[in-house]
Structure formats: C-alpha cells, structure tokens
C-alpha cells in the first residue's frame, strides 16, 4: 500500500508540473509577427475542430432526444459570422505564438524528434488524427510534448 501511495504522489506531482508548464507557456507566449499562410492553416484547423464537435454533438442529441441541440453553427458558437471570424483570428494568433514559443525552446535545447517519438504520438492520438491533421501537425504535438518533458526534467522548484 505504501508503494502505491508513493507512486500516486510521484505521478500526480509529475503531471501537475507538466500541466503547470503547459499552462505557463500558453499564458505567456507572444510573437511580434506571424506568417499569414500559417495563420490561415491554424484557422482552418480550429474551425474544423469546432465544426466537427458541433456536428457530432448535434448528431448525438438527435439520436437520443429526437432533436438537434442547435439549429445552426452560429447558434452553437453564440457568435455572428463576423464575430466568429474575429474569434478565429484571435485564436489562430494565440496558437501561433504558443507554437513559436515551443519551437524556440525545442531548438534552443537542441532537441530532436525521432521516428519512434512521432510514432508514439500517432499511437496515443490515433492514426485517424494523422490522416485528418497531417504529419506536420502531429510532429508539432510531438515537439510540444518533448519540450514539456524536457522542462519538467530540468526545472528547479523552489
């Protein structure tokens, strides 16, 4: 029983530290400029994710209750088309800044991604994610996980 308690303590401490690092990076990332093609790509991903969830949720509600939860996508988001475009712009800029911060740390630390690292990400997320988002997106996710692991292993907690 004591071994299990120690395992839980260590596991939870490690997970909390990784969550803290990820949140810290997300909340403190900034960038002076962005590549417009990259922003357009990120907007597409964000929009696709929201539309996929909207469609899935509406289908589930239709199946169980006989009516969809929302009449249309605008009702789901609670935004007009113009507001939604502004939201996408804001979210894509935020995500780009976060991704650029991870890229900087990854490069500065001299980290590299092996085929095994990439395959671990694909296995964890599912092969359909590779088909949906593409290899570059999953490589970025792999890089981010490696950065968080690197920082959590090299951080000094006071």
ABEGO torsion letter per residue (X at the ends): XAAAAAAAAAAAAAAAAAAAAAAAAAAABBBABBBAAAAAAAAAAAAAAAAAAAAAAAAAAAAAAGBBABABAAAAAGBBAAAAAAAAAAAAAAAAAAAAAAAAAAAAAGBBBBAAAAAAAAAAAEAAAAAAAEAAAAAAAAAAAAAAAAAAAABBBX
